[in-house]
Amino acid sequence: MSDYVKENPIIFSRGSNKVTKNSNLTIKKIVEDLKEFPNMKIEVAGHTDAIGSRKINQAISLKRAKSVRNKLIDLGINRDRIKARGYGEDIPFVKNNSKGYSKINRRVEFNIVEE
């Protein structure tokens, strides 16, 4: 799951929690995986780039995680299997540029909590 998401990231426009159209295919693949492994529980981990305040970035990252969590639920995954958590700008995937910008850092990742 992690490798697939790294190659096909779920990304967002700056300051937004709306999933980009291309990211919907990745979400559908995650749903397939979760249906294949019905006992698996996951954490949806939201992240941001470093533009803006830490407090705002924390809030945005949580909204991103909840947005993806809601899409998974809408596609048939039991809400009890999915936890949403925002990490803000604290765990960048790549180094942000000098202005704090990096599109790839505005993302959601999935962590397996229980199998």
URQUI-V963180 format. One record per helix or strand. SS is the DSSP state (H for helix, E for strand). FROM is the first residue (numbers start at 1). LEN is the number of residues. Records with the same first field share a line. If there is no record, write none. Layout:
SS=FROM-LEN + FROM-LEN
This chain:
H=2-6 + 23-14 + 54-21 + 79-3 + 103-3
E=10-3 + 19-1 + 41-6 + 82-5 + 107-8
